[in-house]
Amino acid sequence: MGLIPIGYGNYVSSGRILAAVVPDSAPVRRAVSEGRRQGQVVDATAGHRTRTVLFMDTGQLVLSALSTETLANRVRRHGSPAGPVEPGPEEVDEE
């Protein structure tokens, strides 16, 4: 449970991430809009396009300019709070 780099010098605690989702769907866009209204959004994009929304166990939403795949790989590399995450079929190295 360490700090995961989410881009542009920003980090979050891997143990506090509940979900990492793409911001394309209407429910996620509504959640971000409502979160902004309530002051629960941390924008870590440095002005770049949001590619991932991190839902944190604190109720906050963290916006990142990195893709969900990149962030998932970083969580796998640094370890997840629930133990090791199994790689998807596209990430298995064939020997």
N, C-alpha and C positions, 0 to 999 in steps of 0.2 A: 504494500500500500504506500506507494510513493507519489511524487509529483509527476504528472504527465505534461509534456510540452504541447500546448494547443495552438502554437503559432505566435510569431511576433513578440517573443519574450514573455508570453503568458503561460501559466501553469495552473492545473487543477489537481486536486487529490484524487487518485484513482479509486480510492475507497468510497468516495461520495457520488460517483457517477451511477445513475440509475439506468439511463438510456442515452444513446447517441443516434439521432434521427436526422434525415434530410429535411430541409424546410419547405419542400415542394407542396405538401398536402395542405388543404384548407384547415384541418384541425390543428396542425402544428403552427400554421400562420396565425390562427386565432389565439393559440396559447401564448405565442410571442407577443402579439398585440396586447393581450390582457396582462401579461407579465410586465410589459413596458408601462402600462397604465398604473400598475401597482408598485412599480419600482423594484421588480424582482429579476430584471434582465441585466446581465453583465455582457457588454459587447466587447469581445476580444478580437474583432476582425481587423482593427487598424484601418478602417475605411474600405476594406475589400468586401467582396460579395460573401454572404453567409452561405457556407456549404454544409455546416453541421450545427444542430442545436443539441446541447447537452442538458439533459434533465438531471438536476442534482437532488440529493436526498434532503437538502435544506429547503426545497421548494423553488429555488432559483433556477433560471435558465441561463446558460452560457452559450453565446454565439461564437463560432469559430469559422475561420476562412479555410481550414483544412477539411479534406473529405472525410467521410465517416470511415472509409477503409483505412486511411492513414492513421486516424485516431485509434481505431480498433487494433491495428498492428502495434501501436505504441503501448496500449494497455496490455496486450499479450506479452510484449517484450519486457515490460516492467512488472508484470504479474497483476492479477486481479484479486480483489478481496475474497472472492468465492473460490479461489484456486485457479489452476491453469485453465485457459480457454482453449478448447479444441480448434485447430485450424479448419477452415472451410476447404472443400475439395479443390478449389483453385489455388490454394496455398500449400498443398502437400508437395514436397520435393520427391520426385521419382528418382530412385537410385539405380 
